[in-house]
């Protein structure tokens, strides 16, 4: 089976929906998805595009569309009341989590916090409490978020994704082919099985 690279940002509700289906795929096949954290705000700046959810006309449609797919996938979901989610520290945190061997747990719990529990992850106190509930030392974690190496790493990963043609999240690259949007998962899985 071909490896699936999954470019995502926690701030993207469509990335959340894709994540639910990718975890299901991993359980069914035993294959591991290659999670590729990026900073969506930075990616949009590089691509010179506005996030669909920030456009009032698209935003209304987007909320209905997300509900349709959540129902189709039979997953719990609610649009985050505090959207847009400012994800720079969340996504830097994913790199800290990666270095400290709790990446999967961090990603799983943050997707749920954002798109099931509708937590205000923009509020530093709520984010701190969330991390403490995961038994993460907030002072240590916060210090690592400020590390220039972590900041540069996320920036470089985002730039590298853009150079591969990635312009939004979720994006999947499998077998050298790019697929954008969680509604393309059928084609992603088919390509992976070739």
Buried (B, 14 or more C-beta within 10 A) or exposed (E): EBEBBBBBBBBBBBBBBBBBBBBEBBEEEEBEBEBBBBBBBBBBEBEEEEBBBEEEEBBEEBBEBBEEBBEEBEBEBBBBEBBBBEBBBBBBBBBBBBBEEBBBEBBEBBBBBBBBEBBBBBEEEBBBEBBEEBEBEBEEBBEBBEBEEBBEBBBEBBBEBBEBEBBBBBBBBBEEEBBBBBBBBEBBBEBBEE
